[in-house]
């Protein structure tokens, strides 16, 4: 019953910033971890950042110090602040709710359409 809608992507110059939003319908949002993922053609979708139910965060090494994930449970929204963007950050960005199964977080909501981020001069 959860639907995910990503927004905020666009074209930005290297060194620029974007703020992505992920609106999640349903009541599960505040009770689960949320992750931002990205994918480029021919490449497997990869986790970019995660924020747990308790507010702990994890980042891919490639974005540490540049990206910040946050959430507003009252609005059922998770954000990804992207600073100092690089061409390598170009991808379609997706969000998802994650369930802890064993010792791993697994996305369990059908993927949304994502939002395109293009970093180019």
BELRA-V338816 format. One record per run of one state. SS is the DSSP state (A for helix, B for strand, O for the rest). FROM is the first residue (numbers start at 1). LEN is the number of residues. If there is no record, write none. Layout:
BEGIN
<<SS FROM LEN> <SS FROM LEN>>
END
This chain:
BEGIN
<<O 1 3> <B 4 4> <O 8 2> <B 10 3> <O 13 5> <B 18 7> <O 25 4> <A 29 3> <O 32 1> <B 33 7> <O 40 6> <B 46 6> <O 52 5> <B 57 3> <O 60 7> <B 67 6> <A 73 3> <O 76 1> <B 77 6> <O 83 4> <A 87 3> <O 90 1> <B 91 11> <O 102 2> <B 104 4> <O 108 7> <B 115 5> <O 120 2>>
END
